[in-house]
Amino acid sequence: MQEIIQDDLYNYPKYYDLVFGSDWGAELAFLQAVFAKHGSGKFRRLFEPGCGTGRLMYRLAQAGFEVAGNDLAEPAVEYCNDRLEKHGFPRTAVVGDMCDFTVADFKGKKKFDAAFNMINTFRHLPSEDHARRHLECVSKALRKGGLYALGLHLTPTRGEPMDEESWHARRGNLTVLSRLWTVEHNRRKRIERVRMSFDVYTPTRTFRLVNCADFRIYTARQMADLLSSVPSLEVLETYDFAYNIDRPVKIGPETEDVVYVLRKK
């Protein structure tokens, strides 16, 4: 009988990082292309709110950027800092709230050139007020002309939203099969409740991690209204999760995967 563990998946950063770190190459190239295409001045200091395990942070550090991040999950932040240190970089991730931070939290007064949040972490914020405070914090932390790449899943208003995803990732003798599925989709309350499982296979043990989480729902209109409520940020362009810098997308009623490129005015 398979061992089943009910726990927060963020308490298992090694497995979480393996599952969600597999597309890092495309994301890294895309971010650098965004800085080159939409940025002004030199981009050096980068910030990741809700950084988790820092799967992109240390690779951006290897590419020559100064990186910092914050997250509420202490095990993930420790994993992130350990990996930064292992590769010769300072421990620049802190345990902190992505709705309540300042540049001073990161041992410096210099604002960031860009921020990024690529895989839907934004939708963990439970209310409009939390989301607005997050965007305002990011805006205050960016220099004038700084960019914020914000990726999330929108709820389409035409057609049915995708309600199940699965991934497979392997590193050495470790294999993780991940599945995410929607158990409740309440548009009135703007809550999508999902369950996620990790089937973990090691040479000595096989088990399943199971977790439940809530995501806030955003239609294209709701997201546009939110962004317009933070006048210090403007939408420059939108892309999908193909991360093709030469093929921006126009958001429509069937759009789901979007990366907003925002600029600090």
C-alpha positions as CSV (number, residue, x, y, z in Angstrom):
1,M,0.0,0.0,0.0
2,Q,1.4,3.4,-1.0
3,E,2.4,5.8,1.8
4,I,0.4,9.0,1.6
5,I,1.5,12.2,3.3
6,Q,-0.9,15.1,3.7
7,D,1.2,18.2,4.0
8,D,2.1,21.6,2.5
9,L,4.2,20.9,-0.6
10,Y,6.3,23.9,0.1
11,N,7.7,22.0,3.1
12,Y,9.4,19.6,0.5
13,P,11.5,22.1,-1.6
14,K,13.6,19.4,-3.2
15,Y,10.6,17.8,-4.9
16,Y,8.8,21.1,-5.5
17,D,11.9,22.5,-7.2
18,L,12.3,19.4,-9.4
19,V,8.7,19.6,-10.7
20,F,8.6,23.4,-11.3
21,G,12.2,24.0,-12.3
22,S,12.1,22.0,-15.5
23,D,11.3,24.9,-17.7
24,W,13.9,27.2,-16.4
25,G,15.8,27.6,-19.6
26,A,12.9,29.0,-21.6
27,E,12.0,31.4,-18.7
28,L,15.6,32.6,-18.2
29,A,16.0,33.4,-21.9
30,F,12.6,35.1,-22.0
31,L,13.4,37.3,-19.0
32,Q,16.6,38.4,-20.6
33,A,14.8,39.1,-23.9
34,V,12.2,41.2,-22.0
35,F,14.9,43.3,-20.4
36,A,16.6,43.8,-23.8
37,K,13.3,44.6,-25.7
38,H,11.3,46.6,-23.2
39,G,13.9,48.0,-20.8
40,S,15.8,51.2,-20.6
41,G,19.2,51.5,-19.0
42,K,21.3,48.7,-17.5
43,F,19.5,45.8,-15.8
44,R,21.5,44.3,-13.0
45,R,19.5,44.1,-9.8
46,L,16.6,41.7,-9.9
47,F,13.9,40.8,-7.4
48,E,11.6,37.7,-7.2
49,P,8.6,38.1,-4.8
50,G,7.3,34.7,-3.8
51,C,10.6,33.2,-4.8
52,G,10.1,29.8,-3.3
53,T,13.1,27.6,-4.0
54,G,14.7,30.3,-6.2
55,R,14.9,28.0,-9.3
56,L,15.6,31.1,-11.4
57,M,17.4,33.2,-8.9
58,Y,20.7,31.3,-8.8
59,R,20.7,30.9,-12.6
60,L,20.2,34.6,-13.1
61,A,23.0,35.1,-10.6
62,Q,25.2,32.8,-12.7
63,A,24.3,35.0,-15.7
64,G,25.7,38.1,-13.9
65,F,22.7,39.6,-12.2
66,E,22.4,40.6,-8.5
67,V,19.3,38.7,-7.2
68,A,17.1,38.9,-4.1
69,G,13.8,37.4,-3.2
70,N,11.2,36.8,-0.5
71,D,8.8,34.1,0.4
72,L,6.6,33.0,3.4
73,A,7.7,29.4,3.2
74,E,10.8,29.0,5.4
75,P,11.9,25.6,4.1
76,A,11.9,27.0,0.5
77,V,13.8,30.1,1.5
78,E,16.4,28.0,3.2
79,Y,16.7,25.8,0.2
80,C,17.1,28.8,-2.0
81,N,19.8,30.4,0.1
82,D,21.7,27.1,0.5
83,R,21.8,26.7,-3.3
84,L,22.9,30.3,-3.8
85,E,25.7,29.8,-1.3
86,K,26.7,26.5,-2.9
87,H,27.2,28.3,-6.2
88,G,29.2,31.1,-4.6
89,F,26.5,33.8,-4.2
90,P,25.3,35.6,-1.1
91,R,22.2,34.3,0.8
92,T,19.8,37.0,-0.5
93,A,16.4,35.4,0.0
94,V,14.5,36.4,3.1
95,V,11.3,35.1,4.8
96,G,8.8,37.8,4.1
97,D,5.4,38.7,2.8
98,M,5.1,39.7,-0.9
99,C,2.4,42.2,0.1
100,D,4.6,43.9,2.7
101,F,8.2,44.6,1.9
102,T,10.6,47.4,1.1
103,V,14.0,47.6,-0.6
104,A,15.5,48.0,2.9
105,D,14.5,44.4,3.7
106,F,17.3,43.2,1.4
107,K,20.3,45.0,3.1
108,G,20.4,47.9,0.6
109,K,18.8,51.1,-0.4
110,K,19.2,50.8,-4.2
111,K,16.0,50.0,-6.0
112,F,15.6,47.0,-8.3
113,D,15.9,47.2,-12.1
114,A,13.3,44.4,-12.6
115,A,11.1,42.0,-10.8
116,F,9.6,38.7,-11.9
117,N,7.0,36.2,-10.7
118,M,6.4,33.6,-13.4
119,I,4.3,30.7,-12.3
120,N,1.0,31.8,-10.8
121,T,2.3,32.5,-7.3
122,F,0.5,35.8,-7.5
123,R,-2.9,34.0,-7.4
124,H,-2.2,32.7,-3.9
125,L,-2.9,36.3,-2.7
126,P,-6.4,35.9,-1.3
127,S,-8.0,39.3,-2.0
128,E,-8.0,42.3,-4.2
129,D,-6.5,44.3,-1.3
130,H,-3.6,41.8,-1.0
131,A,-3.0,41.9,-4.8
132,R,-3.0,45.7,-4.9
133,R,-0.7,46.0,-2.0
134,H,1.7,43.5,-3.7
135,L,1.7,45.5,-6.9
136,E,2.3,48.8,-5.0
137,C,5.2,47.2,-3.0
138,V,6.8,46.0,-6.3
139,S,6.3,49.4,-7.8
140,K,8.0,51.2,-4.9
141,A,10.9,48.7,-5.0
142,L,11.5,49.4,-8.8
143,R,13.5,52.3,-10.2
144,K,11.8,54.4,-12.8
145,G,11.6,52.4,-16.0
146,G,12.0,49.2,-14.1
147,L,10.0,46.1,-15.3
148,Y,7.8,43.5,-13.7
149,A,7.2,40.2,-15.5
150,L,4.1,38.7,-13.9
151,G,2.8,35.3,-15.1
152,L,-0.5,33.8,-14.2
153,H,-3.5,31.7,-15.4
154,L,-6.6,33.7,-16.3
155,T,-10.1,32.2,-16.2
156,P,-11.5,32.4,-19.7
157,T,-15.0,33.8,-20.2
158,R,-15.5,31.7,-23.3
159,G,-15.1,28.0,-23.3
160,E,-14.1,25.8,-20.3
161,P,-11.0,26.5,-18.3
162,M,-8.3,23.8,-18.1
163,D,-9.1,21.8,-14.9
164,E,-6.2,19.3,-14.8
165,E,-2.5,19.3,-15.4
166,S,0.3,16.8,-14.9
167,W,4.1,16.9,-15.1
168,H,6.9,14.4,-15.0
169,A,10.4,15.3,-13.8
170,R,13.6,13.3,-13.1
171,R,17.0,14.1,-11.7
172,G,19.4,11.2,-11.2
173,N,17.7,8.5,-9.2
174,L,14.8,10.8,-8.1
175,T,11.6,10.9,-10.1
176,V,8.5,13.0,-9.3
177,L,5.1,12.6,-11.0
178,S,2.9,15.6,-10.3
179,R,-0.8,16.1,-10.9
180,L,-2.9,19.2,-10.2
181,W,-6.7,19.2,-10.5
182,T,-9.5,21.6,-9.7
183,V,-12.0,20.5,-7.1
184,E,-14.0,23.7,-6.9
185,H,-14.3,26.7,-9.2
186,N,-16.5,29.4,-7.7
187,R,-16.6,32.5,-9.9
188,R,-18.9,34.4,-7.6
189,K,-16.4,34.1,-4.7
190,R,-13.5,34.1,-7.1
191,I,-11.9,31.0,-5.6
192,E,-10.4,28.1,-7.4
193,R,-9.7,25.2,-5.0
194,V,-7.1,22.7,-6.3
195,R,-5.5,19.6,-5.1
196,M,-2.0,18.6,-6.0
197,S,-0.1,15.4,-5.6
198,F,3.6,14.5,-6.0
199,D,4.3,10.8,-6.5
200,V,7.9,10.5,-5.4
201,Y,10.2,7.6,-6.4
202,T,13.6,7.2,-4.9
203,P,15.8,4.1,-4.9
204,T,14.7,3.3,-1.3
205,R,11.2,4.8,-1.0
206,T,8.0,5.5,-2.9
207,F,5.3,7.8,-1.5
208,R,2.7,10.4,-2.4
209,L,2.5,14.0,-1.1
210,V,-1.0,15.5,-1.2
211,N,-1.9,19.2,-0.7
212,C,-4.9,21.5,-1.2
213,A,-4.6,25.1,-2.1
214,D,-6.8,28.1,-3.0
215,F,-6.1,30.4,-6.0
216,R,-7.9,33.7,-6.6
217,I,-9.8,33.8,-9.9
218,Y,-9.0,36.5,-12.4
219,T,-10.8,37.0,-15.7
220,A,-9.0,39.3,-18.3
221,R,-11.4,42.1,-17.3
222,Q,-10.8,41.7,-13.6
223,M,-7.0,41.6,-14.1
224,A,-7.2,44.8,-16.2
225,D,-9.2,46.5,-13.5
226,L,-6.7,45.5,-10.9
227,L,-3.7,46.8,-12.9
228,S,-5.5,50.1,-13.6
229,S,-5.9,50.6,-9.9
230,V,-2.1,50.9,-9.5
231,P,-1.3,53.9,-11.8
232,S,2.4,53.8,-11.1
233,L,2.6,50.6,-13.3
234,E,1.7,50.4,-17.0
235,V,1.2,47.4,-19.2
236,L,3.8,47.4,-22.0
237,E,3.0,44.0,-23.6
238,T,1.5,40.6,-22.9
239,Y,2.9,37.1,-23.8
240,D,1.8,33.5,-23.3
241,F,3.7,30.6,-21.7
242,A,5.4,29.8,-25.0
243,Y,7.8,32.7,-23.9
244,N,8.3,33.9,-27.5
245,I,9.5,37.5,-27.3
246,D,8.8,38.0,-31.0
247,R,5.1,36.9,-30.6
248,P,3.2,39.0,-28.1
249,V,-0.4,38.0,-27.6
250,K,-3.6,39.9,-27.5
251,I,-5.8,38.9,-24.5
252,G,-9.2,37.7,-25.4
253,P,-12.1,35.8,-23.9
254,E,-10.4,32.4,-24.3
255,T,-7.0,33.4,-23.0
256,E,-5.6,31.5,-20.1
257,D,-1.8,31.7,-19.8
258,V,-0.4,35.2,-19.7
259,V,2.8,37.0,-18.8
260,Y,2.2,40.7,-18.3
261,V,5.2,43.0,-18.8
262,L,4.7,46.0,-16.5
263,R,6.8,49.1,-16.3
264,K,7.3,51.5,-13.5
265,K,6.3,55.0,-14.6
